Amino acid sequence: MSRPGPRIPPLSVTDAQRAVLEGWVRRRTTAQALAQRSRIVLSTRSMAASTGMSQSAISRIWRAFALAPHRSQTFKLSTDPLFIDKVRDVVGLYLDPPEKALVLCVDEKSQIQALDRSQPVLPMVPGVPERRSHDYVRAGTTTLFAALEVATGKVIGSLHRRHRAVEFKKFLTKLDKEVPADLDVHLILDNYVTHKTPVIKKWLLAHPRFHLHFTPTSSSWLNLVERWFAELTQKKLKRGVHRSVQALERDIRSWLADWNDDPRPFVWTKTADEILDKVAAYCRRISDSGHY
């Protein structure tokens, strides 16, 4: 038999120490690892107080069952009745695009804010990260309409101050001019109301080479242009300082031009069956747990 390990005395936390831990959790500048350890210490103790068990017993239970109450994730399952058909349709375009056609992933990134920090950004110096004030001044918003060409990664973009069917029609007209006339155009887009208005339907009837493919409701992850929007946000907008909408739009146009100088396609690897099997397995787990 293995010898029992040393008995670890319970760790007590005074009111003053608890206040320090809670301060670390709330503070914006606290390192993530320190904030998480602080949450663990406070979570075990609050659960111990409510159950009448010791804090060490709570910790042992968490470790034994790999529980992490201090962490949480969000999810949303699509309720689209045509979910399966739409997944197969969109993924089919990614993996086996039609001949003599261009596949474009289309969406709008609306309400992009022109933000100016309330105080100047302090640049990095040895041993000190970049520092910036947490508050900012809003100077207005713009909307970016974008179409990502699946095969090459090139992006056709257009900026507008408003986000209506009128602006979407202008963007479609721009696509019609830039895509060679001998190619069909397959657009992958979401179910936003501006994509289905009578004005848009009339325009599509007059331009039969355009074919629309809608992603399932609440399934923006299926549209590859969202991945490109993430690149734009992370590498340009997140740290940007713009004192006017005009300055913001100049930066977006410049970043878009730089991207198209050396476009990088995003490669879709999952088949429709793999996606549907994973969703089905998740639904079964939720159902078996009694929380669906």
Secondary structure, DSSP 8 states (H G I E B T S, - for coil): --------------HHHHHHHHHHHH-TTS-HHHHHHHHHHHHHHHHHHHHT--HHHHHHHHHHTT--TT----------TTHHHHHHHHHHHHHS--TTEEEEEEEEEEEEEEEEESS--B--BTTB--B--S-EEEEEEEEEEEEEETTT--EEEEEESS-SHHHHHHHHHHHHHHS-TTSEEEEEE---GGGSSHHHHHHHHH-TTEEEEE--TT-GGG-THHHHHHHHIIIIITT---SSHHHHHHHHHHHHHHHHHS---------HHHHHHHHHHHHHHHHHTT--
